[in-house]
Amino acid sequence: MAIPLLKQELRLRKTKLSGKKHQLIKRLESYDRNDNFGHQLIQAEQFSMNVPEQSGYKDINSETQMPEGKQQGNVQGKVPSLH
């Protein structure tokens, strides 16, 4: 196949046109081999899930408080001296 025909086929597939003839052929073969990955829409199955009533559950984190602790490391954002 001539290079202009290869480039025409690649242009139809909206892919890169530059390269040597063997690269164009390889790119065209790869595109045709993998064409089924990009253009078909897959219908997802209908999803449903039963969720229990939320009234029977308690958020155990809503009342949790972090304990006061000693601050370690830099105080007031001071950077330690490297000297």
Backbone as CSV, one residue per row, in Angstrom:
resi,resn,N_x,N_y,N_z,CA_x,CA_y,CA_z,C_x,C_y,C_z
1,MET,0.856,-1.171,0.000,0.000,0.000,0.000,0.906,1.240,0.000
2,ALA,0.555,2.224,-0.788,1.345,3.443,-0.906,1.158,4.329,0.327
3,ILE,2.163,5.133,0.613,2.137,6.006,1.794,0.942,6.956,1.789
4,PRO,0.595,7.598,0.652,-0.590,8.472,0.682,-1.876,7.729,1.062
5,LEU,-2.007,6.473,0.633,-3.192,5.686,0.995,-3.178,5.329,2.483
6,LEU,-1.986,5.000,2.995,-1.865,4.714,4.429,-2.261,5.938,5.250
7,LYS,-1.751,7.106,4.841,-2.067,8.339,5.566,-3.551,8.676,5.468
8,GLN,-4.155,8.375,4.329,-5.591,8.614,4.176,-6.379,7.738,5.153
9,GLU,-5.987,6.472,5.275,-6.656,5.565,6.214,-6.448,6.020,7.661
10,LEU,-5.236,6.462,7.974,-4.956,6.950,9.327,-5.735,8.232,9.615
11,ARG,-5.866,9.084,8.614,-6.620,10.325,8.769,-8.089,10.014,9.074
12,LEU,-8.642,8.991,8.410,-10.027,8.588,8.675,-10.207,8.130,10.122
13,ARG,-9.150,7.561,10.687,-9.197,7.070,12.064,-8.751,8.123,13.073
14,LYS,-8.429,9.322,12.567,-8.017,10.464,13.400,-6.847,10.105,14.305
15,THR,-5.815,9.545,13.694,-4.617,9.181,14.435,-3.394,9.837,13.803
16,LYS,-2.254,9.688,14.431,-1.004,10.319,14.013,-0.621,9.894,12.596
17,LEU,-0.152,10.854,11.777,0.169,10.585,10.377,1.665,10.504,10.103
18,SER,2.500,10.912,11.027,3.936,10.956,10.763,4.588,9.604,11.031
19,GLY,5.732,9.396,10.393,6.495,8.176,10.602,6.848,7.509,9.288
20,LYS,7.681,6.488,9.387,8.079,5.727,8.204,6.962,4.763,7.827
21,LYS,7.061,4.224,6.622,5.995,3.380,6.088,5.681,2.209,7.016
22,HIS,6.710,1.536,7.517,6.452,0.385,8.392,5.775,0.820,9.700
23,GLN,6.063,2.051,10.169,5.405,2.565,11.370,3.931,2.873,11.097
24,LEU,3.659,3.426,9.911,2.272,3.727,9.538,1.453,2.442,9.439
25,ILE,2.052,1.413,8.835,1.358,0.124,8.703,1.082,-0.465,10.079
26,LYS,2.094,-0.428,10.950,1.941,-0.972,12.296,0.862,-0.211,13.071
27,ARG,0.847,1.124,12.934,-0.150,1.952,13.617,-1.555,1.632,13.118
28,LEU,-1.693,1.456,11.821,-2.991,1.129,11.233,-3.461,-0.252,11.694
29,GLU,-2.547,-1.215,11.725,-2.895,-2.560,12.208,-3.299,-2.522,13.680
30,SER,-2.557,-1.768,14.479,-2.872,-1.657,15.907,-4.233,-1.007,16.115
31,TYR,-4.489,0.033,15.347,-5.775,0.715,15.470,-6.920,-0.237,15.132
32,ASP,-6.774,-0.958,14.030,-7.836,-1.882,13.616,-8.007,-3.022,14.619
33,ARG,-6.912,-3.474,15.209,-6.973,-4.562,16.184,-7.670,-4.101,17.467
34,ASN,-7.489,-2.833,17.849,-8.028,-2.318,19.110,-9.235,-1.410,18.936
35,ASP,-9.795,-1.362,17.763,-10.905,-0.450,17.481,-12.106,-0.695,18.379
36,ASN,-12.299,-1.899,18.856,-13.479,-2.208,19.659,-13.416,-1.610,21.058
37,PHE,-12.304,-0.970,21.454,-12.197,-0.425,22.801,-12.741,0.986,22.940
38,GLY,-12.874,1.738,21.869,-13.175,3.137,22.049,-14.530,3.628,21.613
39,HIS,-15.247,2.916,20.781,-16.413,3.523,20.166,-17.739,2.861,20.500
40,GLN,-17.717,1.726,21.134,-18.972,1.051,21.431,-19.455,1.432,22.821
41,LEU,-20.722,1.713,22.918,-21.316,2.006,24.213,-21.777,0.706,24.849
42,ILE,-21.464,0.547,26.101,-21.855,-0.657,26.818,-23.025,-0.308,27.726
43,GLN,-24.098,-1.053,27.594,-25.269,-0.832,28.425,-25.059,-1.498,29.776
44,ALA,-25.130,-0.719,30.831,-24.991,-1.268,32.175,-26.319,-1.882,32.605
45,GLU,-26.208,-2.923,33.411,-27.419,-3.536,33.940,-28.067,-2.589,34.939
46,GLN,-29.364,-2.705,35.074,-30.085,-1.889,36.050,-29.622,-2.283,37.444
47,PHE,-29.251,-1.313,38.253,-28.728,-1.577,39.586,-29.745,-1.157,40.628
48,SER,-29.941,-1.997,41.612,-30.800,-1.632,42.733,-30.213,-2.234,44.005
49,MET,-30.487,-1.566,45.132,-29.938,-2.022,46.398,-30.926,-1.681,47.503
50,ASN,-31.136,-2.610,48.399,-32.000,-2.361,49.550,-31.166,-1.767,50.672
51,VAL,-31.574,-0.597,51.150,-30.855,0.092,52.215,-31.727,0.077,53.461
52,PRO,-31.169,-0.341,54.608,-31.976,-0.367,55.828,-32.305,1.045,56.307
53,GLU,-33.338,1.157,57.114,-33.735,2.444,57.680,-32.597,3.010,58.522
54,GLN,-32.373,4.304,58.438,-31.281,4.924,59.170,-31.643,5.234,60.617
55,SER,-32.899,5.131,60.969,-33.316,5.479,62.329,-32.746,4.512,63.365
56,GLY,-32.356,3.329,62.970,-31.830,2.347,63.910,-30.330,2.467,64.132
57,TYR,-29.687,3.442,63.509,-28.241,3.577,63.611,-27.870,4.897,64.272
58,LYS,-26.719,4.913,64.942,-26.240,6.123,65.600,-24.844,6.425,65.063
59,ASP,-24.603,7.673,64.753,-23.284,8.098,64.296,-22.377,8.203,65.514
60,ILE,-21.482,7.256,65.677,-20.638,7.246,66.875,-19.558,8.320,66.831
61,ASN,-19.316,8.907,65.680,-18.290,9.940,65.575,-18.831,11.345,65.810
62,SER,-20.133,11.517,65.864,-20.687,12.864,65.991,-20.398,13.486,67.351
63,GLU,-20.208,12.676,68.368,-19.955,13.201,69.710,-18.498,13.043,70.125
64,THR,-17.678,12.506,69.277,-16.278,12.260,69.605,-15.495,13.562,69.579
65,GLN,-14.686,13.768,70.617,-13.821,14.940,70.675,-12.386,14.465,70.816
66,MET,-11.500,15.140,70.139,-10.092,14.797,70.232,-9.545,15.330,71.549
67,PRO,-8.737,14.547,72.259,-8.189,15.010,73.533,-7.182,16.133,73.316
68,GLU,-7.139,17.049,74.282,-6.151,18.117,74.242,-4.793,17.484,74.508
69,GLY,-3.812,17.849,73.734,-2.487,17.269,73.915,-1.434,18.348,73.894
70,LYS,-0.253,17.968,74.294,0.861,18.903,74.260,1.293,19.080,72.816
71,GLN,1.577,20.309,72.457,2.034,20.593,71.105,3.513,20.282,71.038
72,GLN,3.889,19.464,70.090,5.291,19.111,69.941,5.826,19.729,68.668
73,GLY,7.130,19.909,68.610,7.735,20.444,67.400,7.825,21.948,67.460
74,ASN,7.696,22.590,66.322,7.825,24.041,66.226,6.672,24.738,66.924
75,VAL,6.990,25.813,67.597,5.975,26.620,68.253,5.819,27.903,67.451
76,GLN,4.609,28.292,67.163,4.268,29.511,66.441,4.920,29.556,65.060
77,GLY,5.096,28.425,64.425,5.570,28.382,63.049,7.023,28.754,62.865
78,LYS,7.843,28.734,63.930,9.254,29.073,63.798,9.992,27.929,63.116
79,VAL,10.919,28.292,62.257,11.713,27.302,61.542,12.994,27.071,62.326
80,PRO,13.368,25.815,62.584,14.594,25.561,63.336,15.818,26.029,62.565
81,SER,16.817,26.451,63.280,18.047,26.950,62.675,18.875,25.786,62.153
82,LEU,19.510,25.987,61.018,20.357,24.951,60.436,21.825,25.165,60.777
83,HIS,22.158,26.178,61.584,23.557,26.497,61.915,24.084,25.581,62.965
